[in-house]
């Protein structure tokens, strides 16, 4: 009977990403065979694993992934002390479904949700460098110029360190920004650092998956082909990619 790390088992059960599962273990919320679990502990299929007293059936969770056009005003945290609307309120009631990463309450656009903890780790860990692309509308009389946006590609210093964009180009009343990381409110802070505070922010792509023509609040399940393109954009034919960019430009340019 093979053993694996407890945080990996929790992720495989769709409870959360491995990093979030580690925090649950540290907080004493996980028990194994009646004992409070410890970080780094290994478990097998024979072990009784409970989260907040509830038994986990680690083999029963079906791996499904959804794309949601997150409306503004919804939070992506698992629970909210202020009682604000949660993205899970907009989704079917599926055990283990959780958001992949975050999208700020005041932001909108593409949010992926899954029961697959390994997919969550792949898309959120910095070492994989999956791109996240945004359309920003900025305050002020003039939108940022290309010279100003080039500063974002070169890197701007924020309070939590140097932040760089993969690409940054002007748009009507704002800019298109592509990042390879996902710090809290990063796009907003980067544009503010060059004197262009953001009034509205929308994410239109994660990896190789695009928001496309989804409406606000709409969601749909990703197919195997969608998942392949999400994780490996190089598999998407150039003509298809160009078509997705054209659609995005017509809708949001």
C-alpha positions as CSV (number, residue, x, y, z in Angstrom):
1,X,0.0,0.0,0.0
2,X,1.7,3.2,-1.2
3,X,2.2,6.2,1.1
4,X,2.1,9.9,0.1
5,X,2.4,13.2,1.8
6,X,-0.8,14.3,3.6
7,X,-0.9,17.7,1.9
8,X,-0.8,15.9,-1.5
9,X,-3.6,13.6,-0.4
10,X,-5.7,16.6,0.6
11,X,-5.0,18.3,-2.8
12,X,-5.9,15.1,-4.6
13,X,-9.2,15.0,-2.7
14,X,-10.0,18.5,-4.1
15,X,-9.9,20.2,-0.7
16,X,-7.5,22.9,-1.8
17,X,-4.1,23.5,-3.4
18,X,-1.1,21.8,-1.7
19,X,0.0,25.1,-0.2
20,X,-3.5,25.8,1.2
21,X,-3.6,22.2,2.5
22,X,-0.3,22.9,4.3
23,X,-1.9,25.9,6.1
24,X,-4.9,23.7,7.1
25,X,-2.5,21.1,8.6
26,X,-0.5,23.8,10.5
27,X,-3.8,25.2,11.9
28,X,-4.6,21.9,13.4
29,X,-7.7,21.4,11.3
30,X,-6.7,17.9,9.9
31,X,-6.8,14.7,11.9
32,X,-5.3,11.3,10.9
33,X,-6.6,8.3,12.7
34,X,-8.0,10.5,15.5
35,X,-4.7,12.4,16.0
36,X,-4.0,16.0,15.0
37,X,-1.9,15.8,11.8
38,X,1.6,17.2,11.4
39,X,3.1,18.8,8.4
40,X,5.1,16.3,6.3
41,X,3.2,13.4,7.6
42,X,2.6,10.5,5.2
43,X,-0.6,8.6,4.9
44,X,-2.0,5.6,3.0
45,X,-5.4,4.6,1.6
46,X,-6.1,2.8,4.9
47,X,-5.9,6.0,7.0
48,X,-8.9,7.8,8.4
49,X,-8.4,11.4,7.3
50,X,-10.7,14.2,8.6
51,X,-10.9,17.9,8.0
52,X,-12.7,19.8,10.7
53,X,-14.0,16.5,11.9
54,X,-15.5,15.5,8.5
55,X,-14.2,12.3,6.9
56,X,-12.6,12.7,3.5
57,X,-13.2,10.2,0.8
58,X,-10.0,10.9,-1.1
59,X,-10.8,8.5,-3.9
60,X,-14.3,9.7,-4.8
61,X,-13.8,13.2,-6.1
62,X,-14.2,13.5,-9.8
63,X,-11.7,15.8,-11.5
64,X,-13.6,18.7,-13.2
65,X,-12.5,22.2,-14.1
66,X,-14.7,25.2,-14.9
67,X,-14.2,28.6,-16.3
68,X,-16.3,31.5,-14.8
69,X,-16.6,35.1,-15.9
70,X,-16.3,36.4,-12.4
71,X,-18.4,39.5,-11.8
72,X,-17.1,42.4,-9.9
73,X,-18.0,42.3,-6.2
74,X,-17.4,38.6,-5.7
75,X,-14.5,37.3,-3.5
76,X,-12.4,34.2,-4.2
77,X,-11.6,33.3,-0.6
78,X,-13.0,30.1,0.8
79,X,-14.9,32.0,3.4
80,X,-15.5,35.7,4.0
81,X,-16.0,37.2,7.5
82,X,-18.0,40.2,6.0
83,X,-20.6,38.0,4.3
84,X,-19.7,39.2,0.8
85,X,-20.7,37.2,-2.3
86,X,-18.3,34.2,-3.0
87,X,-17.5,32.9,-6.4
88,X,-18.7,29.4,-5.3
89,X,-22.2,31.0,-4.9
90,X,-22.2,31.4,-8.7
91,X,-21.2,27.7,-9.3
92,X,-22.9,24.3,-9.1
93,X,-22.5,22.6,-5.7
94,X,-19.7,20.3,-6.4
95,X,-17.7,18.7,-3.5
96,X,-14.1,19.9,-3.5
97,X,-14.6,22.7,-6.1
98,X,-12.3,25.6,-5.3
99,X,-10.9,28.6,-7.2
100,X,-7.5,28.4,-8.8
101,X,-5.6,31.3,-7.3
102,X,-7.4,34.6,-6.8
103,X,-9.0,37.5,-8.6
104,X,-9.5,40.6,-6.6
105,X,-13.0,41.5,-5.4
106,X,-13.0,44.7,-7.5
107,X,-11.7,42.8,-10.6
108,X,-13.6,40.8,-13.2
109,X,-13.1,38.2,-15.9
110,X,-11.7,34.7,-16.2
111,X,-11.5,32.6,-13.1
112,X,-10.8,28.9,-13.2
113,X,-12.2,26.6,-10.5
114,X,-11.4,22.9,-10.2
115,X,-11.6,19.8,-8.0
116,X,-8.1,18.8,-9.2
117,X,-5.5,19.8,-6.6
118,X,-2.6,19.0,-8.9
119,X,-4.0,21.3,-11.6
120,X,-4.2,24.0,-8.9
121,X,-0.6,23.6,-8.0
122,X,0.5,23.6,-11.6
123,X,-1.3,26.9,-12.3
124,X,-0.4,28.7,-9.1
125,X,3.2,27.8,-8.4
126,X,5.7,30.4,-9.7
127,X,8.0,27.8,-11.1
128,X,5.6,26.9,-13.9
129,X,5.2,30.5,-15.0
130,X,1.7,30.3,-16.6
131,X,0.8,33.6,-18.2
132,X,-2.1,35.7,-17.0
133,X,-3.3,38.5,-19.3
134,X,-5.4,41.5,-18.3
135,X,-7.2,44.5,-19.9
136,X,-6.9,47.6,-17.6
137,X,-8.9,50.8,-17.9
138,X,-7.0,53.7,-16.2
139,X,-7.9,57.0,-14.7
140,X,-6.6,60.3,-16.0
141,X,-6.8,62.4,-19.1
142,X,-4.4,60.2,-21.1
143,X,-3.8,56.5,-21.1
144,X,-0.3,55.2,-20.5
145,X,2.1,55.5,-23.4
146,X,4.2,52.7,-24.8
147,X,7.3,54.3,-23.3
148,X,5.7,54.3,-19.9
149,X,4.5,50.7,-20.3
150,X,8.0,49.6,-21.3
151,X,8.9,50.5,-17.7
152,X,6.7,47.6,-16.5
153,X,8.5,45.2,-18.8
154,X,11.9,46.5,-17.5
155,X,10.5,46.1,-13.9
156,X,9.1,48.5,-11.3
157,X,9.9,48.3,-7.6
158,X,6.8,47.6,-5.4
159,X,6.7,47.2,-1.6
160,X,7.1,43.4,-2.0
161,X,10.0,43.5,-4.5
162,X,10.7,44.0,-8.2
163,X,7.7,43.3,-10.4
164,X,7.9,42.8,-14.2
165,X,5.4,42.3,-17.0
166,X,6.0,39.9,-19.9
167,X,4.2,42.3,-22.3
168,X,2.6,45.7,-21.8
169,X,0.9,47.6,-24.7
170,X,-1.4,50.6,-24.9
171,X,-5.2,50.3,-25.4
172,X,-8.0,52.7,-25.5
173,X,-8.2,54.3,-22.1
174,X,-5.7,51.9,-20.6
175,X,-3.5,49.0,-21.4
176,X,-3.0,45.2,-22.1
177,X,-0.7,43.6,-19.5
178,X,0.6,40.0,-19.4
179,X,2.2,38.6,-16.3
180,X,4.0,35.4,-15.4
181,X,3.3,35.6,-11.7
182,X,0.3,36.6,-9.6
183,X,1.0,38.7,-6.6
184,X,-1.9,40.4,-4.8
185,X,-3.3,43.3,-6.8
186,X,-0.2,43.3,-8.9
187,X,-1.5,44.8,-12.1
188,X,-3.1,47.7,-10.2
189,X,0.0,48.4,-8.2
190,X,2.3,48.3,-11.2
191,X,0.2,50.7,-13.2
192,X,-0.2,53.0,-10.2
193,X,3.6,52.9,-9.9
194,X,3.9,54.6,-13.3
195,X,1.2,57.2,-12.5
196,X,-1.8,55.5,-14.0
197,X,-4.2,54.1,-11.4
198,X,-6.7,51.5,-12.5
199,X,-10.4,52.1,-12.6
200,X,-11.4,48.8,-14.0
201,X,-9.5,45.5,-14.4
202,X,-10.5,42.4,-16.4
203,X,-8.6,39.2,-16.9
204,X,-9.1,37.6,-20.3
205,X,-6.6,34.8,-20.4
206,X,-4.9,32.2,-18.2
207,X,-2.2,30.1,-19.9
208,X,-3.8,29.1,-23.2
209,X,-7.4,29.5,-22.1
210,X,-9.3,32.6,-23.1
211,X,-12.4,34.2,-21.7
212,X,-13.8,34.5,-25.3
213,X,-17.4,35.4,-25.6
214,X,-18.5,34.4,-22.1
215,X,-21.0,36.8,-20.4
216,X,-20.6,38.1,-16.8
217,X,-21.6,35.3,-14.4
218,X,-21.5,32.6,-17.1
219,X,-19.5,29.4,-16.5
220,X,-18.7,26.3,-18.5
221,X,-16.7,23.1,-18.0
222,X,-13.3,22.7,-19.7
223,X,-12.9,19.8,-22.1
224,X,-9.7,17.7,-22.3
225,X,-8.6,19.7,-25.3
226,X,-9.2,22.9,-23.3
227,X,-7.1,21.6,-20.5
228,X,-4.3,20.7,-22.9
229,X,-4.3,24.2,-24.4
230,X,-4.5,25.8,-20.9
231,X,-1.4,24.1,-19.7
232,X,0.5,24.0,-23.0
233,X,-0.5,27.0,-25.2
234,X,2.1,25.9,-27.9
235,X,-0.4,23.1,-28.8
236,X,-3.0,25.7,-30.0
237,X,-2.7,26.3,-33.7
238,X,-1.6,29.9,-34.6
239,X,-4.8,30.6,-36.6
240,X,-6.9,29.6,-33.6
241,X,-4.8,31.8,-31.3
242,X,-5.0,34.7,-33.6
243,X,-8.8,34.3,-33.8
244,X,-9.1,34.4,-30.0
245,X,-7.0,37.5,-29.9
246,X,-9.1,39.2,-32.6
247,X,-12.3,38.4,-30.7
248,X,-10.8,39.8,-27.5
249,X,-9.7,42.9,-29.3
250,X,-13.1,43.5,-30.9
251,X,-14.8,43.1,-27.5
252,X,-12.4,44.8,-25.2
253,X,-10.0,46.9,-27.3
